[in-house]
Amino acid sequence: MNNNTLIKEPSQTADSSIIWLHGLGASANDFAPIVPILNLPNTRFIFPNAPVRPVTLNMGIEMPAWYDIFSLDRFSKQDEAGIKASAQTVGSLIQAEVDKGIKTERIVLAGFSQGAAMVLYTGTRFEHKLAGILALSGYLPLGDQLAAEKSHANLNTPIFIAHGDYDAVVPPNFAELTMDTLNQAGFSPTLNRYPMEHSVSDQEVRDIRERLRAWQI
């Protein structure tokens, strides 16, 4: 583990990897407890920490964030430079796994909230085939650019979107809009909705585990 990334090695030889991005203001430790629950003996988990930066939405307070957020209005300006910089970080994490002998088609990108936004952005544009994308309580940033920037290598990559019906942070209609944008661009995402707020439920975790097994992770 370095200063920016928490790595959970599997109990057996790694033949797959999951890169899991936390949400705004959180840390790499947030989803570490999910590792034993998912029970994937050949999967390495990589939990990076977002850089600390001022977040405009939160009165400029500095906190871990993959990019700045100016407003919760989906029509507002987005931090394109910050999003693209964090996408490069995710790309570097993928390359680090490839350097360890893991093929990209055995790598899953997962994230919660702002982390989900990042894996949707990065995964749909990544030039090599991935195993899958798990986007929990998030949305697709810079969706208007997807048609021109999409990766044909990942058009058939499974995308699992999970969202709470009572989410007041990232409203449920953001998930519907994300589904529409992905479908229009030629992707085939699936959406599961849960009776919860901006969080993760036990049923959702069970569904994630089933998805990963279906993806042969």
N, C-alpha and C positions, 0 to 999 in steps of 0.2 A: 504493500500500500504506500502511495506517495501522499503528498499534502492535499491533493485534489481528488483522489479517487480511492474508494473503498472496494477492495476485491475480495470476494468470497469464493475460495477454491472448492471444487467438488470433492466428494469422498472418494471418487474413482477418477480415472483419466478423463480429462475434459475432451469432449468431441463437439461441444456446442457452447455458445455464450449468449447471455442476455445482458444488454446494456440498458440500465434502468435510470431514468432521469427524474429527479424530485421536482416538486412544485415550488412556486414563488415563496421565498422566505424560509424554506426548509433546508434539509441537508442530506448528504449521502446516506446517513443512518436511518432515514425515515422508513425506507422499505426493506432494510436488511432483515427484519423479522419475518419477511415473507419467504425467505430462502428455505428454511426447514419445512414450512407448510407446503410448498410446491413439491418438495421431495424429488429433485432431479439430480440423481447421483453423478451424472456425467456432464453437468452444465456449470460453467463458471459464470458468476454474477459480477457485473461491474457497475458500481454506483458512484458516478462522478459528482463532485460538488460544483455548483454554479459559482461564477465569480461574484464578488460583492460589488454592488453598484447602486447609485441612487435610482429610486423608482418614482417616476413622476406621479403616478396614480396615488402613491402613498406619501404625498407631500415631500418628495425628494429624500425620504429616509433611505439610508443605505442598508441593503439586505442581499442575500444570495438571490440572484435572478439571471436567467438565461438571456434576457433582453429587457429593455425598458418597456413599460406599459404606460401609455399616455391617458387612456380612457377605457371604460368597459363598453363603450359604444362600438359596435362592429364596423361602423363606417369611419371611425377616427383614423388618424395617421398611425402607422405602425413603425416600429423600430427595425427597419429593414437591415441596417448595418449590424445591429446586435444579433438579430436572428441568423444572419448569414455567418457571422463570426462563431456563434455557438454551433451551427451546423458543421463548420470546419472542425470544431472540437470533437463532435460526435464522429465525424469521418476519421479523425486521428485515432479515436478509441477503437473503431472498427479495424483500422489498419494494424493497430497493436495486437488485436486478436488474430488477424491473418498472419502476422509475423510469428505468432505462437503456434501456428499450424491449423487454425480454425478457418474453414472455408466460409465465405460470406453467406452462402446459402444455408449455413448452420448458425447464423447470428440473428437474434431477435432484438428489435428496438422496442423498449417499453418506457412509458412515462405517465406521470400524473399531473393534471392541470397544465401549468406552463411547460412542464416536462413532456406531457402528451402533445402539446402544440409543437414542440421541437422535434419529436420523433415522427410526427406526421409530416412536417415540413421536410425533414432530412430524408426519411425513408422513401417518400414519393419521388425524390429527385436523385437518390443515390444510384450511381452508374452500374453497380453490380447487384445481382440477385441476392435478396435477403430471405431469411426463413419466415419472417412475419413481423407485424407491427401491432403493438398493444397500446391503445390510447385511452387512458382513463380520465374522465371528467375534464376533457380538454376541447380543443378546436383546431382548425387548420389556419395558420396565419398566412398572409399574402396569397390567399386562395385565387385571386384574380390573375396571378402569374403562373399558376400550375399548368394550364394547358400548353403554354410555351416551354415550360421548364421540366415537365414530367420525364421520369425515367421509364423507357419502354422495358427495361430489364425487370422492373418491379410492378408492371401492370397487373400481373396475375399473383403477386405476393398477397397472402391473406392479411387483411387489416381488420382487427377486432376493436370496435369502439364501444366503450361502456360509459353510461352517464346516469346520474341521479335525476329522478323526476322532480325533486324539490331543490335542485341546486340553485342557490341564489348568487353564487360567485361567477360561475360560468353557466348561464341559463341553458335549459334543455334545447331551446331552439338553435343554439350554436352547434349542437350535435347533428341536428337535422340539416342545417346549412352545410356542415362539413360533409355529410353523406351525399348531399346533392352535388357539391363541387367535385368530390372524388368520382362519383358515378359519371358525371358529365365529362370528366377527363379520361374515362375508360378504365378506372379501377373498380374493384368489386368488394367494397367494405361491407361489414355486417355491424349492426347496432343492437346492443342489449341495454335495456333501460331498467333501472332498479328503484324501488321506493325508498330513496335516501336523499340526503343533502350532498354537499361537496365533500365526499368521503369515499371510503371503500367498504363494501359489505362482505359478509361471510359468503353469501351466494355468489357474489362477483368473483371472489378469490377461487371458489370451486369451479366457476366457469372458465377462469383463466387457466387453471390447472388442466381442465379438459381440452381447452384450445391448444395448449402447448403440447399435450400428448398427441392430439390430432395432427399437429405439425411435426410430429416425431422428434420433439426436443427432449 
